[in-house]
């Protein structure tokens, strides 16, 4: 790995990079299995095995959200300036494995909270780093299609994890799930090593000029490498450029939309998992949890596969509005029946909103930061907003479920989704045309 010079400029064409692109699909598949740790099974494990209540479970999940919020923006800035993106992914996987194994062996409050914090930090690394590698391999011209395909493989990985974890939890015990996640981490690492570092265009991967010839503007070209500037100056430049980005109304609106989407969405799955555990018992709840995860991820895979193409044809805004609408309807439908079959059917709608957000959200960020060289730093800022929303969701929903019941909590989450829909409808412009025209966001021009 070289930190001192750019990868070879005689760029390999798309055909030459097929091996790395295939490896990236495998990485997305395996990382989907490990990036959330135990995911909804964590709430089930804490409720059934250590007998924590909703408020305690909410606080444990919130620890991961807090860590993720604190790590998001620094992680994005680091990815913009780091050539060793594959190494960073491996570090993230190692954090997940430590957190999972620690929780499996020592299921006590400090270890569980610490493990969730490690999961949160890793969660801050994976999405922007994977998107950066995809952008560096595919360049902007093919990014819509490649990002959609990668998210589809991510959904496939989640489907595999749902089946495998469900079988392990049913036939063995919930604790064995932690070890399985650690094993999957090894598969992710092996896939990462198959991506050729020289295939990744460093400048394209951070949203800068792919030719690396336009480095004279302060915000439109980030430092070429961490070694060329001092650490503190580099941090100062990143923060200054982020401030310039956040001054732009579309960026601010998208930040608010990200908070509202995850505020409405994040707590729904843990709430459903706890409903199942109370209604059918732990062992059956494991199977039902796997069932709804499998169903929602199947929808996610289909939606993600087509969202990239639809976003290029219809625009980003209509799809994002549809995601908010689906989220609001889903929250209301949860209140109509707590029968396991009904909960699983409604949970399929999670794949609609999540699939659109996972693909179209990244495309909007790429549109807003085109030519700035701060694609990943902006991803980090948006992901921080998502983490704030998820933290609020788990914290508020845990309290409301304890004091006012599950149905009231679902109504509140649905109402938040409606607010997000209205905000996005009235205040967010369409960003597709700027990308199609090949011109950067007008508001981001150097002043």
Phi, psi and omega in degrees: 000132183250129178254000189250349180214158182291155171299158183306133183282335177295083195298138172286138179284181181304321181296320182292338182262007183301321180298316179292322179293322176295318179297323179295324175298317179296321178300314178299323179297309184287321181294329175302327181287335188244343193293334179258015183065241179268353180057224181294340178293337178297315178298319179295318179297313182293326179286317189270322187269325181242003170060044173278151177272175181303320181293318179294318179297317178300321180290325178294314178294326179295330178299319176294321179296318180298313180299321180293318179300315182292331185268342190300302185294314175301323179296316179298317178296320178298317181297324177301327187252358184256128176278332184275061183291328178296319179297320180296321176299318180296320176300317178299318179296320178299321178298317178299314183297319178297315180297319181291313182293323177298316180293323180295320184273329185226083184273071176235162188309307184297322182289318179297315179297317179296319178297319178294326177296319177296320176299320179296318179296315178297323178296336176285337183273314193299303186301310180292326181290319177294319178294322179296316178297319178298316179293323179291330179276316188267342188063171187296328185300323183251008188295319180305310183293315183294319179296319177297317179296317180298319179293328176295318176294325176300317178295321176299321176297320177296323178296316178299316180297320180299316179294312184292314181294323177298316179295318180295315180295327182281314186270339180242261176200162179299328183295329180292341178298324181299319181291324178296319177300319179296321179296319178297330177300326178296318177299321178296318181296316179298323178291321179301319182293345178276348176280127180280124182301323183289347177281345185270114176287111186301315182290319178296324184294341178252011177082015179269191179289129183292338180273350180059031181250356186248066189250023186260347181266145188301309184265337185276358173211114178283166178305142186295331180197151180303332184289342186277346180225161176293156182300314184291324177294322178297316178298318179298317180296318180298313181296320180297319180290323177295321177299317178300319180294315185291340176293340183280129183308315181299324179293317179297318179297318181293326175300313179297318180298321179295319177299311184294320180299313183282332172301316181285330192263319196300322186276350186295316182295312176301323178296317179296319179300317179292324175300316180296318181297321179288329186274323187236357182092163188297310186297315178291327180297326178299315180294317181293322177298316177297323180297313182286330175294318180297315181295314182292325180286331174297315176297316179304314183299317180293314182296316181297322182296328183259345185296322180300315180292317181294325179295329177285331182269312185268340186103165182281321190297312180301320180293320181292322176297321177298322179297316177297317181297316179298323180294317179296314180298319180300316180300319179291319183297329178300332184280346188279334178199138176255015175293138183309318181296321179292318180298319180295319180298316180293324182297338176304330182292342177301326180294332178295302183295314183294321179296318179291314181298319183296330181262304187291326178301317179293323179295321178297317178298317178298321178297314186289337185247013184303128177083357182273339186075013182235034180303313184284326175297319177293321174302319179297319179295317178294320179294328174299317177299319177298318180296321176299316178298317180294321177298312178299320182298308182294321182291308183293316181295322177300318179292314182295321180297325180286322187263331185235355177096165186291316184298316178301319180297317179297322178297319179297315180296321177296320179296323178296321177297323178296318177300317178299319178301313182295316180300313182292321180297316188273331191244340186267124177281163172285132183255352185300318187299326179294322179290319181294322182288347180076019179244142179292169178304123184303323183291346185265005180298148180298136182266000000 
